[in-house]
Amino acid sequence: MIPMTFWYDIDKDEGWNAATPEELDAALDALAAFRGPDWPAVAQIAPTADPLAGPVLVAGFYQVYGILRMATRSDGRTLFSRDPISSDTSTIQYIYCENELELPANSQLPAPLIREAVHEFAETGERPTCLLWQEWQYF
């Protein structure tokens, strides 16, 4: 597994490091618990060794759902997870370090699939292939 660092709490000076699958699960559990009763939280996840060089995965949880956003530095694209059943592209908000992050409503997927995708990212360092992706602009 590629060691990963999670950033999600503005009150923490350092990110949450995960170098094993067990530590990755603990970081995902902490993120899921960090959300508020009325707002979902996200974390930026990047390789610990060089977080500015590689792709960045944003993962979030709310109740039994979650979202992913993937930004790659190589091609400058930002992709969002996509529910193949939903066509609702209205915006939803998740919270990252006290800032709103707008996403398409059809980017929400079951939380176990989000966890699987984060584990795949930690294994490969590439965009997860276990789910569908979409481009989306909200302005």
C-alpha positions, -999 to 999 in steps of 0.1 A, spaced: 0 0 0 11 35 -8 12 56 25 -15 82 23 -23 114 43 -58 126 50 -66 163 56 -101 172 69 -100 191 101 -90 228 102 -81 224 139 -54 198 132 -18 210 123 -10 177 105 -30 152 84 -40 117 95 -14 92 81 -23 58 69 5 33 58 -15 0 62 -49 -11 52 -59 -11 89 -47 25 93 -66 34 62 -98 20 76 -92 39 109 -87 71 89 -120 65 70 -138 57 103 -125 90 117 -137 109 87 -171 93 88 -174 101 125 -161 137 120 -192 147 100 -219 167 118 -256 157 122 -266 180 93 -235 183 72 -212 157 55 -175 160 58 -148 153 32 -110 148 33 -83 153 8 -63 121 4 -29 121 -13 3 101 -12 23 111 19 57 112 1 48 139 -23 12 152 -19 16 180 -44 30 159 -73 4 132 -76 -34 129 -79 -56 139 -50 -87 120 -41 -114 138 -21 -137 114 -2 -166 121 20 -193 104 40 -229 113 50 -251 87 67 -249 56 44 -236 75 14 -203 90 3 -188 109 -26 -155 110 -44 -138 137 -64 -105 130 -82 -81 157 -94 -51 147 -115 -22 170 -120 -11 154 -152 -41 163 -173 -58 189 -150 -91 171 -150 -114 169 -121 -138 139 -120 -167 131 -97 -181 97 -87 -213 89 -105 -244 69 -96 -254 51 -128 -291 52 -118 -295 88 -108 -296 117 -133 -299 144 -107 -271 168 -113 -284 195 -89 -258 205 -63 -252 191 -29 -228 204 -3 -202 186 17 -178 204 41 -140 205 38 -122 224 66 -152 246 73 -157 254 35 -186 242 14 -177 219 -15 -204 217 -41 -209 183 -59 -234 169 -83 -262 151 -64 -257 120 -85 -222 117 -72 -234 100 -40 -229 63 -38 -231 37 -10 -204 42 16 -189 7 12 -182 15 -24 -165 47 -15 -143 28 10 -134 2 -16 -124 30 -40 -102 47 -14 -85 13 -8 -79 9 -45 -64 44 -48 -41 36 -19 -30 4 -37 -24 19 -72 -21 56 -67 -44 59 -97 -81 67 -102 -102 39 -89 -119 17 -115 -145 1 -92 -170 28 -99 -181 52 -126 -168 88 -130 -182 120 -146 -170 154 -155 -192 182 -140 -192 220 -138 -216 238 -115 -212 274 -126 
